[in-house]
Amino acid sequence: MDDLLVVGRVARAHGIRGQVIVNPDTDFAQERFKAGQELLVGANAQPRRVREVRFHRGRPVIAFEGVESIDAAQALAGAELKLPAAALAPLPEGTFYRHDLIGCEVRDVQERVIGTVTAVEGTLERSYLVIAGPTGEVMVPMVGGICVRVDPAAQQIVIDPPAGLIEINQR
């Protein structure tokens, strides 16, 4: 169960036929939430197969097999939707799953420690690292000119931030 990754959360029931609206926690919502996909739902990771899906304003509206009423759908509100890490496809060179970056140590090109990645936020095109540093939280854009070396296997990221980026982005 340790290799389960959250790909979304049920926001609320939708309609009277057991559908739910999902807040995706993935950059690959079209792949993760498709008809036939089996997701592990809730704290007990109960397997549920997606019967139907459509997207509304970027969020999936899902009908799960066995969830046929508004009451059954409401019972899923707040539930995490997970997949085993082994079910995720390999990514192209230079792209990374968010969970692979969390815990990486971030240093600048002069080898000064900036901190440790605690989250990766934003969209696929506009992601940024949230770094817990010695003087507070820092946000660094995940772009090629700033993140010059990303090595999840070694748990290291090297950045070359423009002057003032670290100081101005501290929360």
VEXDREN-2710 file (C-alpha; in Angstrom, 1 decimal):
% VEXDREN-2710
k/r/px/py/pz
1/MET/0.0/0.0/0.0
2/ASP/3.0/2.3/0.3
3/ASP/3.4/2.6/-3.4
4/LEU/-0.1/4.1/-4.0
5/LEU/-0.2/7.6/-5.5
6/VAL/-3.1/10.0/-5.2
7/VAL/-4.3/11.0/-8.7
8/GLY/-7.4/12.9/-7.5
9/ARG/-10.0/13.5/-4.9
10/VAL/-13.8/13.2/-5.1
11/ALA/-15.1/16.8/-4.7
12/ARG/-18.9/16.0/-4.5
13/ALA/-21.8/14.1/-6.0
14/HIS/-23.1/15.3/-9.3
15/GLY/-26.7/14.7/-10.4
16/ILE/-28.9/11.9/-9.2
17/ARG/-27.4/8.9/-11.0
18/GLY/-24.3/8.3/-8.8
19/GLN/-21.8/10.5/-10.7
20/VAL/-19.0/12.4/-8.9
21/ILE/-16.9/15.4/-9.7
22/VAL/-13.2/14.9/-9.2
23/ASN/-10.5/17.4/-8.5
24/PRO/-7.5/15.8/-10.3
25/ASP/-4.1/15.7/-8.7
26/THR/-2.4/14.7/-12.0
27/ASP/-1.2/16.3/-15.1
28/PHE/-2.5/13.4/-17.1
29/ALA/-6.2/13.5/-16.2
30/GLN/-7.3/12.2/-19.6
31/GLU/-5.2/9.0/-19.0
32/ARG/-6.0/8.5/-15.3
33/PHE/-9.7/9.0/-15.5
34/LYS/-10.9/7.0/-18.5
35/ALA/-13.6/4.4/-18.9
36/GLY/-12.4/1.0/-17.8
37/GLN/-9.7/2.4/-15.5
38/GLU/-9.6/0.8/-12.1
39/LEU/-9.0/3.3/-9.2
40/LEU/-8.5/2.6/-5.6
41/VAL/-11.0/4.7/-3.7
42/GLY/-10.9/6.0/-0.1
43/ALA/-8.8/5.2/3.0
44/ASN/-9.5/1.4/2.5
45/ALA/-8.4/1.6/-1.2
46/GLN/-11.5/-0.1/-2.4
47/PRO/-11.1/-0.9/-6.2
48/ARG/-13.7/0.8/-8.4
49/ARG/-13.8/0.7/-12.2
50/VAL/-14.7/3.9/-14.1
51/ARG/-17.9/3.2/-16.1
52/GLU/-18.2/6.6/-17.8
53/VAL/-16.3/9.8/-17.7
54/ARG/-16.7/13.2/-19.3
55/PHE/-14.8/16.4/-18.5
56/HIS/-16.5/19.7/-17.5
57/ARG/-14.3/22.8/-17.0
58/GLY/-11.2/20.6/-16.8
59/ARG/-12.5/18.3/-14.1
60/PRO/-13.6/14.7/-14.7
61/VAL/-17.3/13.8/-13.9
62/ILE/-17.1/10.1/-13.3
63/ALA/-19.6/7.3/-13.0
64/PHE/-18.1/4.3/-11.1
65/GLU/-19.4/0.8/-11.4
66/GLY/-21.6/0.0/-8.4
67/VAL/-22.3/3.6/-7.5
68/GLU/-25.8/4.1/-8.8
69/SER/-27.4/6.7/-6.6
70/ILE/-26.9/10.2/-5.2
71/ASP/-26.5/8.7/-1.7
72/ALA/-23.8/6.3/-2.8
73/ALA/-22.0/9.2/-4.7
74/GLN/-22.3/11.5/-1.6
75/ALA/-20.6/8.8/0.5
76/LEU/-17.5/9.1/-1.7
77/ALA/-17.1/12.9/-1.1
78/GLY/-13.6/13.7/0.0
79/ALA/-12.3/10.2/-0.9
80/GLU/-8.8/10.0/-2.4
81/LEU/-8.4/8.2/-5.8
82/LYS/-5.2/6.3/-6.1
83/LEU/-3.2/4.2/-8.5
84/PRO/-0.2/1.9/-7.8
85/ALA/3.0/3.6/-8.8
86/ALA/3.9/0.6/-11.0
87/ALA/0.8/1.4/-13.1
88/LEU/2.2/4.7/-14.2
89/ALA/3.8/4.7/-17.7
90/PRO/7.4/5.9/-18.1
91/LEU/7.7/9.6/-19.0
92/PRO/9.7/11.1/-21.9
93/GLU/13.3/12.4/-21.1
94/GLY/13.3/15.6/-19.2
95/THR/9.8/15.1/-17.6
96/PHE/9.2/13.8/-14.1
97/TYR/6.4/12.6/-11.9
98/ARG/5.7/15.1/-9.1
99/HIS/6.1/12.3/-6.5
100/ASP/9.6/11.6/-7.7
101/LEU/10.7/15.2/-7.0
102/ILE/9.3/15.5/-3.5
103/GLY/12.1/15.0/-1.0
104/CYS/14.8/16.0/-3.4
105/GLU/17.5/18.3/-2.0
106/VAL/17.8/21.6/-4.0
107/ARG/21.1/23.4/-4.3
108/ASP/22.2/26.3/-6.5
109/VAL/25.1/26.1/-9.0
110/GLN/27.5/27.4/-6.2
111/GLU/26.5/24.3/-4.1
112/ARG/24.5/26.3/-1.5
113/VAL/21.6/24.3/-0.1
114/ILE/18.3/26.0/-0.8
115/GLY/16.2/23.3/0.9
116/THR/14.1/20.2/0.3
117/VAL/11.2/19.9/-2.2
118/THR/7.9/19.5/-0.2
119/ALA/5.5/19.8/-3.2
120/VAL/5.3/20.5/-6.9
121/GLU/2.4/22.7/-7.7
122/GLY/0.8/24.3/-10.8
123/THR/0.0/22.9/-14.2
124/LEU/2.2/20.8/-16.4
125/GLU/3.2/23.8/-18.4
126/ARG/3.7/26.1/-15.4
127/SER/4.9/23.9/-12.5
128/TYR/6.9/25.2/-9.7
129/LEU/8.8/23.6/-6.8
130/VAL/7.8/24.4/-3.2
131/ILE/11.0/24.1/-1.2
132/ALA/11.3/24.1/2.6
133/GLY/14.5/26.2/3.2
134/PRO/16.3/27.3/6.3
135/THR/14.6/30.8/6.2
136/GLY/11.2/29.6/5.1
137/GLU/9.3/28.3/2.1
138/VAL/10.6/29.1/-1.4
139/MET/8.9/28.7/-4.7
140/VAL/11.0/28.1/-7.8
141/PRO/9.6/27.8/-11.4
142/MET/10.3/24.3/-12.9
143/VAL/11.8/25.6/-16.1
144/GLY/14.9/24.6/-18.0
145/GLY/16.8/27.9/-17.6
146/ILE/16.4/27.7/-13.8
147/CYS/16.4/24.0/-13.0
148/VAL/19.6/23.0/-14.7
149/ARG/19.9/19.4/-13.4
150/VAL/17.1/17.2/-12.1
151/ASP/18.1/13.8/-10.8
152/PRO/15.3/12.1/-8.9
153/ALA/17.3/8.9/-8.5
154/ALA/20.0/10.8/-6.6
155/GLN/17.3/13.0/-4.9
156/GLN/19.0/16.2/-6.1
157/ILE/18.0/19.2/-8.1
158/VAL/20.5/22.0/-9.1
159/ILE/19.1/25.4/-9.9
160/ASP/20.6/28.5/-11.4
161/PRO/18.1/31.2/-10.2
162/PRO/18.2/34.7/-11.5
163/ALA/19.3/37.3/-8.9
164/GLY/16.7/37.9/-6.2
165/LEU/14.5/34.9/-7.2
166/ILE/15.1/33.0/-3.9
167/GLU/14.6/36.1/-1.7
168/ILE/11.5/37.4/-3.5
169/ASN/9.8/34.0/-3.5
170/GLN/10.2/33.2/0.2
171/ARG/6.9/32.9/1.9
END
